[in-house]
């Protein structure tokens, strides 16, 4: 199963490299695009759940690393939700 990393920049300028066990994230994010924190969370939840489900279909168990990545994104995003116009930028994919 092809895995991919994608680099993001949080509203405060901190960058983070995120992991997905599936290329499905390319259907949800575009390099150079900025998403509100709420929209970024929605897209992350959907894409990483699909990615984990694909691992489960293939190997019989969900992808703990994808679900852990989602938990990390959700935890970090909490600090930016008070400013609804805050943006997360998807910088690039790293295959």
Phi and psi restraints in degrees (value plus and minus 20) as a CYANA .aco file:
   2 UNK   PHI     -92.5   -52.5
   2 UNK   PSI     106.7   146.7
   3 UNK   PHI    -123.2   -83.2
   3 UNK   PSI     144.0   184.0
   4 UNK   PHI    -171.3  -131.3
   4 UNK   PSI     130.8   170.8
   5 UNK   PHI    -134.7   -94.7
   5 UNK   PSI     129.9   169.9
   6 UNK   PHI    -154.9  -114.9
   6 UNK   PSI     115.2   155.2
   7 UNK   PHI    -117.5   -77.5
   7 UNK   PSI     113.8   153.8
   8 UNK   PHI    -144.6  -104.6
   8 UNK   PSI     142.7   182.7
   9 UNK   PHI    -145.0  -105.0
   9 UNK   PSI     102.1   142.1
  10 UNK   PHI     -93.7   -53.7
  10 UNK   PSI     145.4   185.4
  11 UNK   PHI     -76.8   -36.8
  11 UNK   PSI     -45.9    -5.9
  12 UNK   PHI    -108.3   -68.3
  12 UNK   PSI     -14.9    25.1
  13 UNK   PHI      74.3   114.3
  13 UNK   PSI     -27.6    12.4
  14 UNK   PHI     -92.7   -52.7
  14 UNK   PSI     117.1   157.1
  15 UNK   PHI    -123.6   -83.6
  15 UNK   PSI     135.6   175.6
  16 UNK   PHI    -166.7  -126.7
  16 UNK   PSI     121.9   161.9
  17 UNK   PHI    -121.1   -81.1
  17 UNK   PSI     104.9   144.9
  18 UNK   PHI    -129.3   -89.3
  18 UNK   PSI     135.0   175.0
  19 UNK   PHI    -135.5   -95.5
  19 UNK   PSI     123.2   163.2
  20 UNK   PHI    -160.4  -120.4
  20 UNK   PSI     116.7   156.7
  21 UNK   PHI     -99.8   -59.8
  21 UNK   PSI     -17.4    22.6
  22 UNK   PHI    -162.0  -122.0
  22 UNK   PSI     130.2   170.2
  23 UNK   PHI     -94.1   -54.1
  23 UNK   PSI     -19.2    20.8
  24 UNK   PHI     -75.8   -35.8
  24 UNK   PSI     -47.2    -7.2
  25 UNK   PHI     -80.3   -40.3
  25 UNK   PSI     -44.8    -4.8
  26 UNK   PHI     -86.6   -46.6
  26 UNK   PSI     -40.4    -0.4
  27 UNK   PHI    -100.2   -60.2
  27 UNK   PSI     -34.2     5.8
  28 UNK   PHI    -130.5   -90.5
  28 UNK   PSI     -42.0    -2.0
  29 UNK   PHI    -151.9  -111.9
  29 UNK   PSI     129.3   169.3
  30 UNK   PHI    -145.1  -105.1
  30 UNK   PSI     111.2   151.2
  31 UNK   PHI     -76.7   -36.7
  31 UNK   PSI     115.7   155.7
  32 UNK   PHI      69.6   109.6
  32 UNK   PSI     -30.0    10.0
  33 UNK   PHI    -105.1   -65.1
  33 UNK   PSI     124.4   164.4
  34 UNK   PHI    -128.1   -88.1
  34 UNK   PSI     116.6   156.6
  35 UNK   PHI    -145.1  -105.1
  35 UNK   PSI     122.9   162.9
  36 UNK   PHI     -80.0   -40.0
  36 UNK   PSI     137.2   177.2
  37 UNK   PHI     -78.1   -38.1
  37 UNK   PSI     -61.3   -21.3
  38 UNK   PHI     -82.6   -42.6
  38 UNK   PSI     -64.6   -24.6
  39 UNK   PHI     -87.2   -47.2
  39 UNK   PSI     -59.9   -19.9
  40 UNK   PHI     -81.3   -41.3
  40 UNK   PSI     -61.8   -21.8
  41 UNK   PHI     -82.4   -42.4
  41 UNK   PSI     -65.3   -25.3
  42 UNK   PHI     -79.9   -39.9
  42 UNK   PSI     -67.2   -27.2
  43 UNK   PHI     -86.9   -46.9
  43 UNK   PSI     -57.7   -17.7
  44 UNK   PHI     -85.4   -45.4
  44 UNK   PSI     -65.9   -25.9
  45 UNK   PHI     -78.9   -38.9
  45 UNK   PSI     -67.6   -27.6
  46 UNK   PHI     -86.3   -46.3
  46 UNK   PSI     -69.8   -29.8
  47 UNK   PHI     -88.8   -48.8
  47 UNK   PSI     -62.3   -22.3
  48 UNK   PHI     -92.6   -52.6
  48 UNK   PSI     -48.7    -8.7
  49 UNK   PHI     -88.5   -48.5
  49 UNK   PSI     -62.8   -22.8
  50 UNK   PHI     -81.0   -41.0
  50 UNK   PSI     -63.6   -23.6
  51 UNK   PHI     -80.1   -40.1
  51 UNK   PSI     -65.1   -25.1
  52 UNK   PHI     -84.4   -44.4
  52 UNK   PSI     -60.0   -20.0
  53 UNK   PHI     -83.1   -43.1
  53 UNK   PSI     -56.6   -16.6
  54 UNK   PHI     -84.9   -44.9
  54 UNK   PSI     -57.8   -17.8
  55 UNK   PHI     -84.1   -44.1
  55 UNK   PSI     -63.2   -23.2
  56 UNK   PHI     -82.0   -42.0
  56 UNK   PSI     -61.9   -21.9
  57 UNK   PHI     -81.0   -41.0
  57 UNK   PSI     -58.4   -18.4
  58 UNK   PHI    -102.5   -62.5
  58 UNK   PSI     -60.1   -20.1
  59 UNK   PHI    -133.4   -93.4
  59 UNK   PSI     -29.2    10.8
  60 UNK   PHI      70.5   110.5
  60 UNK   PSI     -15.3    24.7
  61 UNK   PHI    -169.4  -129.4
  61 UNK   PSI     129.6   169.6
  62 UNK   PHI     -88.9   -48.9
  62 UNK   PSI     142.1   182.1
  63 UNK   PHI    -106.3   -66.3
  63 UNK   PSI      85.1   125.1
  64 UNK   PHI     -81.8   -41.8
  64 UNK   PSI     -53.0   -13.0
  65 UNK   PHI     -88.6   -48.6
  65 UNK   PSI     -60.3   -20.3
  66 UNK   PHI     -86.2   -46.2
  66 UNK   PSI     -63.4   -23.4
  67 UNK   PHI     -87.8   -47.8
  67 UNK   PSI     -55.0   -15.0
  68 UNK   PHI     -85.8   -45.8
  68 UNK   PSI     -59.2   -19.2
  69 UNK   PHI     -82.5   -42.5
  69 UNK   PSI     -62.1   -22.1
  70 UNK   PHI     -82.4   -42.4
  70 UNK   PSI     -62.9   -22.9
  71 UNK   PHI     -80.1   -40.1
  71 UNK   PSI     -60.6   -20.6
  72 UNK   PHI     -85.4   -45.4
  72 UNK   PSI     -64.1   -24.1
  73 UNK   PHI     -80.5   -40.5
  73 UNK   PSI     -66.5   -26.5
  74 UNK   PHI     -82.3   -42.3
  74 UNK   PSI     -60.9   -20.9
  75 UNK   PHI     -86.6   -46.6
  75 UNK   PSI     -64.5   -24.5
  76 UNK   PHI     -86.9   -46.9
  76 UNK   PSI     -59.5   -19.5
  77 UNK   PHI     -83.4   -43.4
  77 UNK   PSI     -46.7    -6.7
  78 UNK   PHI     -74.6   -34.6
  78 UNK   PSI     -56.0   -16.0
  79 UNK   PHI     -92.2   -52.2
  79 UNK   PSI     -33.7     6.3
  80 UNK   PHI    -126.3   -86.3
  80 UNK   PSI     -27.8    12.2
  81 UNK   PHI     -88.1   -48.1
  81 UNK   PSI     -40.8    -0.8
  82 UNK   PHI     -87.4   -47.4
  82 UNK   PSI     -44.3    -4.3
  83 UNK   PHI    -128.8   -88.8
  83 UNK   PSI      71.7   111.7
  84 UNK   PHI     -80.6   -40.6
  84 UNK   PSI     -40.8    -0.8
  85 UNK   PHI    -109.5   -69.5
  85 UNK   PSI     -19.8    20.2
  86 UNK   PHI     -79.8   -39.8
  86 UNK   PSI     122.4   162.4
  87 UNK   PHI    -138.9   -98.9
  87 UNK   PSI     124.5   164.5
  88 UNK   PHI    -128.5   -88.5
  88 UNK   PSI     109.5   149.5
  89 UNK   PHI    -124.6   -84.6
  89 UNK   PSI     110.5   150.5
  90 UNK   PHI    -107.7   -67.7
  90 UNK   PSI      93.2   133.2
  91 UNK   PHI    -101.0   -61.0
  91 UNK   PSI     -69.2   -29.2
  92 UNK   PHI    -189.3  -149.3
  92 UNK   PSI     142.6   182.6
  93 UNK   PHI    -119.3   -79.3
  93 UNK   PSI     126.4   166.4
  94 UNK   PHI    -147.0  -107.0
  94 UNK   PSI      82.6   122.6
